[in-house]
Amino acid sequence: MFNTILIANRGEIACRVIATARRLGIHTVAVYSDADVGARHVRLADRAQRLGPAPAAQSYLDMDAVIGAALASGAQAIHPGYGFLAENAQFARRCAQAGLIFIGPPPEAIEAMGAKDAAKRLVVQAEVPVVPGFDAPGADDAQLIKAADTVGYPLLVKAAAGGGGRGMRRVDVPDALAEAIASARRESLAAFGDDTLLLERYVTGARHVEVQVFADAHGNALHLFERDCSVQRRHQKVVEEAPAPGLDEARRSAMGAAAVRAAQAVGYRGAGTVEFLLAPDGAFYFLEMNTRLQVEHPVTELITGLDLVEWQLRVAAGEPLPLAQADIPRRGHAIEVRLCAEDPARGFMPGAGRLDTLALPAAGPGRRVDTGFETGDSVPSHYDSLLAKLIAWGEDREQARARLLAMLAETVTVGVPSNVALLERILATDDFAAVKHHTGWLEGVLDGLVAPAPPSIDALLAATWRLASDERAAASSRHGNDRASPWSLAGPFRVGVPAQRTVHWQTADQTEHALTLTGRNDGGYDWQCDDLDGPLDGRLDGVAVTVDGPAGQQTWRVWRSGGTFDLAGPQRLRLHYLDPLAAEAGEEEVELRLTAPLPGKLVQVAVEVGQRVAKGDLLLVLEAMKMEHRIVAPHDGVIESVGGATGDFVPAAAVLVSFVPEET
C-alpha cells in the first residue's frame, strides 16, 4: 500500500479521499489554485501544493504542475477524483512516465470508453445492447441533419467525448436541430477540446440506471449493484439512489452482467460506472461508461457497507479485489441529493462568494454528509457549483426518503444561494414517492417546483421579529430599552402615540408584502397585514425565532445577511427587506441593465443595438462554472447597448445588455 498520495482535485471529493486515506494511515497531499487558498481540502490534507492561478486550465488541468507537485511532495500515486484530469488518458500516461501510479483505469481503457461513438461500437461486440442512433466519425452538421430523419424525433445530440451532461441537447422537432448542434459543439469544444457529435434516439419515459463495476489486475471483475439517477435537469443528475426501485432480480442480474462484460472488453481496472437507459418495457441500452469514481458513489457504499475509495487504492497498489461477486452484501436503500450553489428562481444561475452560513445536518446513523465547504469559506466562480452531498440510508426506500427530507430541513446557506428548497420539493412529490419519475420528469414539472410559494403571515411575522429585535438591540444601546420608544422601531411616530412602523418585504418573484407594527408598552407589538391583525409576541435565541401568530406558536430559524433574510421552518423561503431609508436614486436605471452574475465567457451574443426584443427572448449565452447560462430579456424592449462580443471574457457585475422598455 502507498504511504503518500496526491489528490489532483478539490472540493468534497478531495475531502472524501482524504478521509479514507487518513483511516488507512496514508499521508495526503492536496493541490490548490489561487482561488482555493485555505479551502477545506487544503486544511484537511497533511500538506498542500500550489498549482497556479484560479482558471482550471492554469491550475487543476495543468498536467506539468500536478505531476511536478506530486514529485516534489514525495507522493507515490495520484488520485484524480472526478472531473478535471480523472478521465484523461494522456494524464494517466504522463503519470506512468514520471514513475507515479495513476489511481484509475489504464489509459487504453479511458480512451476506448472516452469517445461515446467508439465505445458503442465496442460494447456491441461484447453483446451489450445500445440505443439506436448515428455516430459516423467526424460527421459535419449537414450529415447530422440528414441522419436525424433516420434516427427519428425526439433525439439527443451528444458530444462524443462528453460526460456529465455537457455537450448534450434534446431535440423534439427538426427546426430546432441546427441550433442544438451549434450549441452542443460549442460546449463540447470548451469542455473537452473536441466538438465531435453523435445522435441517439431519445427513449421517452426511460429511467437512467447505472451499474458500479470494479476490476483488478488479476483478471477479476464484478459489479456492486446499480443506482437510479433518473431525476435530472439538463442531463445533470440531481437525485440518485440505490438500489434502483422496482428493478426485479432478473433484470438486475442481466444489467450487472452486461456492465461487467463492457468493462472486460476494454481490459478495465479500478472503479467505473456503466450507464444504461431502462425503457418502460424493461429493455435496457448502453449509454456510456464513466472511467472514474462517480459523484453518487456514496449510495452504493451505504447499501453495501464498502469503502469504494479504499478499493481503488488497494487495486491501484496491485492487490486483488477484496470480495467475490457472490460475497457482495446489499442491505436497505440509500438516496443522495446534490446541494449546489445556484438559484433556481433565477434560471439556476450559479452563485459565488462568501458562505456567511453553511448549516449542514449532523452525520449519524443513516445520515451522511460529504462537503468541501464550511461557514466562512468562499465559493469560487471558476469551478462547478457543488457545495455538498446529503445522503440518507434506511431499511427501505420510504425510510431513506423521510430521513433525507429531515436532513434537508436542517440545511441552510446564507450569502450564497442554493437549491435546497427545490430538493425538498422534489423528494416530497407524489411522483418521486411512487417512483413515477423518469429522465424527462423533472423538466416537465420544474416550473411548478421552482415557483416560490407566497409567504405565510407567520413567516412575515418571524422575519419581522428578527428585524425588530436586531434594530431594538442596536437602538437600546444608545437610547435605553423602552420598546414603545420610536427609536425601538426606527420608524415615523407621533408624540404620545406608540411607535408605528410598516415593514415591506419582497419575495423572489418581486411580490411585495407589507406588515404594520405598533409597539405596546408591555414589550410586544400589534400587527396588521392585509385584512388580518393580531398581537405579536416572540423571542429570539440565536437564529431561532419563536412567534405567536395566526397558526399558533411556531419556531423558525432566521438567518440574516444584510437585507436578505433566509427562513427555515414550516416554509423555506428568502425575503428581502425593503429599507425605506435606502437611496432610490438610480434604481430605475439598474432595472434597465442586465449585469454578469459571475465572471465568464460570452459564447453567443444573439442581439444587436436597436433590435426589438420580447420578454423571454434570448439575449446572450454566458459560460461560467462549467455550464452555459442563457440570459433572456426580462421584459419587452429595444436593445440600447451590448457589453461584449462572442468570445469576450466579462467580469462579474459587467453590464451585458442595456435596453429601453417597450412601454417607454
C-alpha positions in Angstrom: 0.0 0.0 0.0 1.1 3.6 -0.6 2.4 5.8 2.2 1.7 9.1 0.4 -0.8 10.1 -2.3 -1.5 13.4 -4.0 -5.2 14.2 -4.7 -5.5 16.0 -8.0 -8.8 17.6 -7.3 -10.7 20.0 -4.9 -13.9 20.3 -3.0 -15.9 17.5 -1.5 -14.3 14.7 -3.5 -10.8 15.7 -2.3 -12.1 15.8 1.3 -13.7 12.4 0.7 -10.5 10.8 -0.5 -8.6 12.3 2.4 -11.0 10.7 4.9 -10.3 7.2 3.6 -6.5 7.8 3.3 -6.3 9.0 6.9 -8.2 5.9 8.1 -5.7 3.7 6.3 -2.7 5.7 7.6 -1.8 7.1 4.2 -0.4 10.7 4.1 -2.2 13.1 1.7 -1.0 16.0 -0.4 -3.7 18.5 -1.6 -3.3 20.8 -4.5 -4.9 24.2 -4.9 -5.3 27.2 -7.2 -5.2 30.8 -6.1 -9.0 30.6 -5.8 -8.7 27.8 -3.2 -6.1 29.1 -0.9 -7.3 27.9 2.6 -10.1 25.8 1.2 -11.4 22.9 3.3 -9.5 20.2 1.4 -6.3 22.2 1.8 -6.9 22.4 5.5 -7.6 18.7 5.9 -4.6 17.4 4.0 -1.3 16.7 5.6 0.4 19.1 3.2 -0.6 21.2 0.2 1.0 22.4 -3.0 0.0 25.4 -5.1 -0.7 24.7 -8.8 -1.3 28.2 -10.2 -3.9 30.9 -10.9 -7.7 30.4 -10.5 -8.6 29.3 -14.0 -8.7 25.5 -14.2 -6.6 25.4 -17.4 -3.8 27.1 -15.4 -4.1 25.0 -12.3 -6.1 21.8 -11.9 -5.8 21.0 -15.6 -2.1 21.8 -15.8 -0.5 18.3 -16.1 3.0 19.6 -15.6 2.0 21.4 -12.4 0.1 18.5 -11.0 2.9 15.9 -11.7 5.5 18.4 -10.5 3.6 18.8 -7.2 3.4 15.0 -6.8 7.1 14.5 -7.4 8.1 17.4 -5.1 5.9 16.1 -2.3 7.3 12.5 -2.5 3.9 11.0 -3.4 3.8 7.6 -4.9 0.4 7.8 -6.6 -2.2 10.4 -7.8 -5.9 10.1 -7.1 -7.7 12.2 -9.7 -11.2 12.2 -8.1 -13.7 13.1 -10.8 -13.7 15.9 -13.3 -10.5 17.7 -14.3 -8.0 15.1 -15.3 -9.8 12.0 -14.0 -10.7 10.7 -17.5 -7.7 12.0 -19.3 -5.7 9.2 -20.9 -2.7 11.4 -21.6 -2.5 12.3 -17.9 -2.6 8.6 -16.9 0.3 8.0 -19.3 2.2 11.1 -18.0 1.9 9.7 -14.5 3.4 6.4 -15.5 6.3 8.2 -17.4 7.0 10.1 -14.2 7.1 6.9 -12.1 3.8 7.7 -10.4 0.8 5.4 -10.1 -2.5 6.7 -11.5 -5.3 5.6 -9.3 -7.7 4.8 -12.1 -8.0 2.6 -15.2 -5.3 2.1 -17.8 -5.1 4.9 -20.4 -6.2 2.4 -23.1 -9.5 1.8 -21.3 -10.0 5.6 -20.8 -9.5 6.1 -24.5 -11.8 3.2 -25.5 -14.7 4.4 -23.4 -13.9 8.2 -23.6 -15.3 8.5 -27.1 -19.0 7.6 -27.0 -19.2 6.7 -30.6 -16.3 4.3 -30.5 -17.5 2.9 -27.1 -20.9 2.0 -28.5 -19.3 0.0 -31.4 -17.0 -1.7 -28.9 -19.7 -2.8 -26.4 -21.9 -4.2 -29.2 -19.1 -6.8 -29.8 -19.5 -7.7 -26.1 -23.2 -8.3 -26.7 -24.3 -5.2 -24.7 -27.5 -3.5 -26.2 -27.1 0.1 -27.4 -29.6 2.9 -28.2 -30.2 3.3 -32.0 -28.5 6.3 -33.4 -25.9 7.8 -35.8 -22.2 8.0 -34.9 -20.2 8.4 -38.0 -16.7 9.6 -37.1 -16.1 13.3 -37.9 -19.7 13.9 -39.1 -20.3 17.5 -40.1 -23.5 19.5 -39.5 -25.1 18.6 -42.8 -24.5 14.8 -42.2 -26.0 15.1 -38.7 -29.1 16.9 -40.0 -29.6 14.4 -42.8 -29.2 11.4 -40.4 -31.6 12.9 -37.9 -34.6 11.9 -40.1 -33.5 8.3 -40.0 -32.8 8.3 -36.2 -36.2 9.9 -35.6 -37.5 12.5 -33.1 -37.2 13.2 -30.3 -33.5 12.6 -30.3 -30.3 13.6 -28.4 -27.4 15.5 -29.8 -24.4 14.3 -27.8 -20.7 15.2 -27.5 -18.7 12.1 -28.5 -16.1 13.0 -25.9 -18.6 14.2 -23.4 -19.8 13.4 -19.9 -21.8 14.9 -17.1 -24.5 16.1 -19.4 -22.2 18.7 -21.1 -22.5 18.9 -24.9 -25.9 17.2 -24.8 -29.1 18.6 -26.2 -32.6 17.1 -26.6 -34.3 18.0 -29.9 -38.0 17.4 -30.4 -38.5 19.0 -33.9 -36.3 19.4 -37.0 -36.4 23.2 -36.8 -34.5 23.1 -33.5 -31.7 20.8 -34.7 -29.3 23.3 -36.2 -29.2 25.4 -33.1 -28.8 22.4 -30.9 -25.9 21.1 -32.9 -24.2 24.5 -32.8 -24.7 24.8 -29.1 -23.5 21.3 -28.3 -20.4 21.7 -30.5 -19.5 24.9 -28.7 -20.0 23.5 -25.2 -18.2 20.2 -26.1 -15.2 22.0 -27.6 -14.9 24.2 -24.5 -15.3 21.3 -22.0 -13.4 18.5 -23.8 -11.4 20.1 -26.6 -13.4 18.1 -29.1 -16.6 19.0 -30.9 -17.4 15.6 -32.4 -21.1 14.9 -32.1 -23.3 11.9 -32.4 -27.1 11.4 -32.5 -29.2 9.0 -30.3 -32.9 8.2 -30.3 -34.4 9.7 -27.2 -36.2 6.9 -25.3 -39.3 8.5 -23.9 -40.2 7.7 -20.3 -36.9 5.9 -19.7 -35.0 5.8 -16.4 -31.3 6.3 -16.0 -29.8 3.2 -14.3 -26.1 2.8 -13.9 -24.0 -0.1 -12.6 -20.9 0.2 -10.4 -18.2 -2.0 -11.6 -14.7 -2.9 -10.3 -11.8 -4.8 -11.8 -8.3 -5.6 -10.7 -5.0 -6.5 -12.4 -5.5 -10.3 -11.6 -8.4 -10.9 -14.1 -11.2 -10.3 -11.6 -14.2 -8.1 -12.4 -17.5 -7.7 -10.7 -20.4 -5.2 -10.0 -21.6 -3.6 -6.8 -25.2 -3.4 -8.0 -26.9 -0.4 -9.6 -28.0 3.2 -8.9 -31.0 5.0 -10.3 -30.2 8.6 -11.4 -33.4 9.5 -13.3 -34.1 12.8 -11.6 -32.1 15.1 -13.9 -32.1 18.7 -15.2 -30.3 19.4 -18.4 -28.9 15.9 -18.2 -27.3 16.7 -14.9 -28.1 14.4 -12.0 -30.0 15.9 -9.1 -31.1 12.9 -7.0 -29.5 9.4 -7.0 -30.5 6.3 -5.2 -29.5 2.6 -4.7 -30.7 0.1 -5.5 -32.9 1.1 -8.4 -36.5 1.0 -7.1 -38.8 -1.5 -8.8 -36.0 -3.4 -10.6 -36.5 -7.2 -10.4 -33.7 -9.5 -9.6 -33.6 -11.0 -13.2 -33.2 -7.5 -14.7 -30.7 -6.5 -12.0 -28.6 -9.6 -12.8 -28.7 -9.0 -16.5 -27.7 -5.4 -16.3 -24.9 -6.2 -13.9 -23.5 -8.9 -16.2 -23.7 -6.6 -19.2 -21.8 -3.9 -17.3 -19.1 -6.4 -16.3 -18.8 -7.5 -20.0 -18.4 -3.9 -21.1 -15.6 -3.4 -18.5 -13.8 -6.6 -19.5 -14.0 -5.6 -23.2 -11.5 -2.8 -22.6 -9.3 -4.5 -20.0 -10.6 -2.3 -17.3 -9.0 -1.9 -13.9 -10.3 0.1 -10.8 -13.7 1.7 -10.3 -16.0 2.5 -13.2 -19.7 3.0 -13.9 -21.6 1.7 -16.9 -24.7 3.7 -17.6 -27.9 2.4 -19.1 -31.3 3.7 -20.2 -34.0 1.5 -18.8 -37.1 1.7 -21.1 -40.6 1.4 -19.8 -40.9 -2.0 -21.4 -37.9 -3.3 -19.4 -35.4 -3.2 -22.2 -32.1 -1.5 -21.3 -29.5 0.2 -23.5 -25.8 1.1 -23.0 -25.3 4.9 -22.8 -21.7 5.3 -21.8 -19.0 4.2 -19.3 -17.5 6.7 -16.9 -14.0 5.6 -16.2 -13.7 7.0 -12.7 -15.4 7.2 -9.4 -18.9 8.8 -9.6 -20.3 11.7 -7.6 -23.0 9.4 -6.4 -20.8 6.6 -5.2 -21.9 7.1 -1.5 -25.3 5.5 -2.1 -23.5 2.3 -3.2 -21.3 2.5 -0.2 -24.3 2.8 2.2 -26.1 -0.2 0.8 -23.0 -2.4 0.6 -21.1 -1.2 3.7 -18.0 -1.0 1.5 -15.5 1.9 1.0 -15.0 2.3 -2.7 -12.1 4.7 -2.3 -10.3 2.0 -0.3 -11.0 -0.5 -3.1 -9.5 2.0 -5.6 -6.3 2.4 -3.5 -5.9 -1.4 -3.0 -6.5 -2.2 -6.7 -4.1 0.5 -7.8 -1.5 -0.9 -5.3 -1.7 -4.3 -7.1 -4.0 -6.1 -4.6 -6.8 -8.3 -5.8 -10.4 -7.3 -5.3 -11.3 -8.0 -1.6 -14.5 -9.9 -2.3 -16.0 -12.1 -5.0 -19.3 -11.3 -6.7 -21.4 -13.7 -4.6 -20.0 -12.1 -1.4 -21.0 -8.5 -2.1 -23.6 -7.5 0.6 -26.7 -5.4 -0.1 -29.0 -4.0 2.5 -31.6 -1.3 2.7 -31.9 1.7 0.5 -29.9 5.0 0.1 -30.8 8.3 -1.5 -28.4 11.2 -2.3 -29.1 14.8 -3.3 -26.6 17.4 -4.6 -26.6 20.7 -2.8 -25.4 23.3 -5.3 -24.7 27.0 -5.1 -27.3 28.0 -7.6 -30.5 30.0 -7.7 -33.4 28.0 -9.2 -35.6 31.1 -9.1 -33.2 32.9 -11.4 -32.8 30.2 -14.1 -30.4 28.2 -11.9 -27.8 30.9 -12.1 -24.7 29.6 -10.1 -23.7 31.6 -7.1 -20.3 32.6 -5.9 -19.0 34.5 -2.9 -18.6 34.1 0.8 -20.7 31.5 2.6 -21.8 33.6 5.6 -23.5 30.5 6.9 -23.4 26.9 5.8 -25.7 24.9 8.1 -25.5 21.2 7.3 -27.2 18.3 9.1 -25.1 16.3 11.6 -23.9 13.0 10.4 -25.1 9.9 12.3 -26.8 6.5 11.9 -28.3 6.6 8.4 -27.1 10.1 7.8 -24.0 11.1 5.8 -22.7 14.5 4.6 -19.8 14.9 2.1 -18.8 18.5 1.7 -15.8 20.7 0.7 -17.0 23.8 2.4 -17.6 25.3 5.9 -19.1 28.6 7.1 -16.9 31.4 6.1 -15.4 29.7 3.1 -15.6 31.3 -0.3 -17.3 29.6 -3.3 -15.2 30.4 -6.4 -16.8 31.2 -9.7 -14.3 29.2 -11.7 -15.5 25.7 -10.9 -18.7 23.7 -10.6 -21.3 24.7 -8.1 -21.4 21.6 -5.9 -21.4 22.5 -2.2 -22.2 19.2 -0.5 -23.9 15.8 -0.9 -26.5 14.8 1.6 -27.1 11.0 1.8 -29.6 9.1 3.8 -29.9 5.3 4.4 -33.0 3.4 5.5 -34.2 -0.1 5.9 -36.5 0.7 2.9 -36.9 3.5 0.4 -39.5 5.4 2.3 -37.5 5.5 5.5 -34.5 6.8 3.5 -36.7 9.4 1.8 -38.1 10.6 5.1 -34.7 10.7 6.7 -33.3 12.8 3.8 -36.2 15.2 4.0 -35.3 15.7 7.7 -31.7 16.4 6.8 -32.7 18.9 4.2 -34.9 20.7 6.8 -31.7 21.3 8.8 -29.8 22.7 5.8 -29.3 26.4 5.0 -26.9 28.5 3.1 -26.6 32.3 3.6 -24.6 34.6 1.5 -24.7 32.2 -1.5 -28.0 30.9 -2.9 -28.7 27.1 -3.0 -31.1 24.6 -4.4 -32.1 23.2 -1.0 -35.8 24.2 -1.3 -36.1 22.6 -4.7 -34.5 19.4 -3.4 -37.1 19.3 -0.6 -39.9 19.8 -3.1 -38.6 17.0 -5.4 -38.4 14.5 -2.6 -41.9 15.5 -1.3 -43.7 14.9 -4.7 -46.1 12.1 -5.0 -44.4 11.1 -8.3 -41.0 10.6 -6.6 -42.5 8.8 -3.7 -44.4 6.4 -6.0 -41.4 6.0 -8.4 -43.3 7.6 -11.4 -40.3 9.7 -12.4 -38.0 9.3 -15.4 -35.2 11.2 -17.1 -37.6 13.8 -18.5 -39.8 14.1 -15.5 -38.1 16.9 -13.7 -38.0 19.2 -16.7 -41.8 18.7 -17.1 -42.6 19.7 -13.5 -39.8 22.1 -12.9 -41.7 25.4 -13.3 -44.1 24.4 -10.6 -41.4 23.3 -8.2 -39.3 26.3 -8.7 -42.1 28.9 -8.4 -41.8 30.5 -5.0 -44.7 29.9 -2.6 -46.2 33.1 -1.1 -45.0 33.7 2.4 -47.4 32.9 5.2 -48.3 35.6 7.7 -46.4 33.6 10.3 -43.3 33.8 8.1 -43.6 37.5 7.7 -44.0 37.8 11.5 -40.9 35.7 12.2 -38.8 37.8 9.8 -40.2 41.0 11.2 -39.5 39.9 14.8 -35.9 39.2 13.8 -35.6 42.6 12.1 -37.2 44.4 15.1 -35.1 42.5 17.6 -31.9 43.5 15.7 -32.9 47.1 15.5 -34.1 47.3 19.0 -30.8 45.8 20.3 -28.9 48.5 18.3 -31.3 51.2 19.5 -31.3 50.2 23.2 -27.5 50.5 23.4 -28.0 54.2 22.5 -31.4 55.1 23.9 -32.4 52.7 26.6 -34.7 49.7 26.5 -38.2 51.2 26.0 -39.8 49.0 23.4 -42.6 51.6 22.9 -40.0 54.2 22.1 -39.9 55.4 18.5 -36.2 54.6 18.4 -37.0 50.9 19.0 -38.8 50.7 15.7 -36.8 53.4 13.8 -40.0 54.5 12.1 -42.3 57.5 11.9 -44.1 58.4 15.1 -46.2 61.0 16.8 -45.6 62.4 20.3 -47.7 60.5 22.9 -48.6 57.7 20.5 -46.9 54.3 20.5 -44.4 54.0 17.6 -45.8 52.5 14.4 -43.8 51.1 11.5 -44.7 49.5 8.2 -42.2 46.9 7.2 -42.0 46.0 3.5 -40.8 42.5 2.4 -40.1 41.3 -1.2 -40.1 37.7 -2.3 -38.1 36.1 -5.2 -40.9 36.8 -7.7 -40.7 40.5 -6.8 -44.0 40.5 -4.9 -44.2 42.9 -2.0 -45.8 42.3 1.3 -46.4 45.0 3.9 -46.8 44.3 7.6 -47.5 47.2 10.0 -46.3 47.0 13.6 -47.4 49.1 16.5 -45.3 49.0 19.7 -47.0 48.1 23.0 -45.9 49.2 26.5 -45.8 45.6 27.6 -42.9 44.9 25.2 -44.8 43.3 22.4 -46.4 44.6 19.3 -49.7 44.6 17.4 -49.5 43.7 13.8 -51.8 44.3 10.8 -51.4 42.8 7.3 -54.0 43.0 4.6 -57.3 42.4 6.4 -55.8 40.5 9.3 -54.4 41.7 12.5 -53.4 40.5 16.0 -50.9 40.7 18.8 -47.3 39.7 18.2 -45.1 38.3 20.9 -41.9 36.3 20.5 -38.4 35.7 21.4 -35.0 35.4 19.6 -32.5 32.8 20.6 -29.5 32.8 18.2 -31.1 32.2 14.9 -34.2 30.6 16.4 -37.3 32.9 16.3 -40.4 31.8 18.2 -43.6 33.8 17.5 -47.3 33.6 18.3 -49.2 34.2 15.1 -52.3 33.0 13.3 -51.0 29.5 13.2 -50.2 29.5 16.9 -46.7 29.3 18.3 -44.1 28.5 15.7 -40.3 28.4 15.8 -38.4 29.4 12.7 -34.7 29.6 12.0 -33.9 33.0 10.5 -30.5 33.9 9.2 -29.8 37.5 8.1 -27.2 38.8 5.6 -27.7 42.5 5.2 -31.3 43.0 3.9 -31.7 39.3 3.0 -33.5 37.0 5.5 -33.4 33.2 5.0 -36.1 31.3 6.8 -36.4 27.6 7.5 -39.4 26.3 9.3 -43.0 25.4 8.2 -41.9 27.1 5.0 -38.5 27.6 3.4 -38.1 31.0 1.8 -36.0 34.0 1.3 -37.3 37.5 2.0 -35.7 40.8 1.1 -36.2 43.7 3.4 -37.0 46.9 1.5 -35.3 49.5 3.6 -37.2 52.8 3.4 -34.0 54.7 4.2 -32.1 53.2 1.2 -31.4 55.6 -1.6 -33.8 55.3 -4.5 -31.6 57.3 -6.9 -30.5 55.2 -9.9 -33.0 52.4 -9.2 -34.8 52.7 -12.5 -31.5 52.7 -14.4 -30.4 49.5 -12.7 -33.6 47.8 -13.8 -32.8 48.6 -17.4 -29.4 46.9 -17.3 -28.5 43.2 -17.1 -25.2 42.5 -15.5 -23.0 39.4 -15.4 -23.7 37.5 -12.2 -20.4 35.8 -12.5 -17.2 36.2 -14.5 -17.4 34.2 -17.6 -17.0 34.0 -21.4 -19.6 35.2 -23.9 -20.1 32.2 -26.1 -23.1 33.7 -28.0 -24.4 37.2 -28.5 -27.9 36.9 -30.0 -28.9 40.6 -30.2 -27.5 43.9 -31.6 -28.1 47.6 -30.8 -31.5 48.8 -31.9 -33.1 45.3 -32.0 -36.6 44.9 -30.6 -36.9 42.0 -28.1 -39.8 40.4 -26.3 -39.9 39.1 -22.8 -38.1 35.8 -22.7 -36.1 36.3 -25.9 -32.5 35.0 -25.8 -30.0 37.9 -25.5 -26.8 36.0 -25.0 -25.2 32.9 -23.6 -22.6 33.2 -20.8 -20.3 30.3 -20.0 -19.4 30.2 -16.3 -18.8 27.5 -13.7 -18.5 24.8 -16.4 -22.0 25.5 -17.7 -23.7 27.6 -20.4 -26.3 30.1 -19.0 -28.9 31.7 -21.2 -29.6 35.3 -20.4 -33.1 36.3 -21.6 -35.0 39.6 -21.7 -36.9 40.3 -18.5 -39.5 42.3 -20.5 -40.2 43.8 -23.9 -37.8 46.5 -25.1 -35.3 47.8 -27.5 -31.6 47.0 -27.2 -29.7 50.1 -26.3 -26.2 48.7 -25.8 -24.4 45.3 -25.8 -21.4 44.9 -23.4 -19.3 42.5 -25.4 -18.9 40.2 -28.4 -18.8 36.5 -28.8 -15.6 35.2 -27.3 -15.1 38.0 -24.9 -14.4 37.4 -21.2 -16.6 39.6 -18.9 -16.0 40.2 -15.2 -18.7 39.9 -12.6 -21.2 42.8 -12.5 -20.2 43.9 -16.0 -23.1 45.4 -17.9 -24.1 42.8 -20.5 -27.1 44.4 -22.1 -29.0 47.7 -21.5 -32.3 48.4 -23.2 -35.3 50.7 -23.2 -38.6 49.0 -22.0 -41.3 48.8 -24.7 -43.7 50.8 -22.5 -41.4 53.9 -22.5 
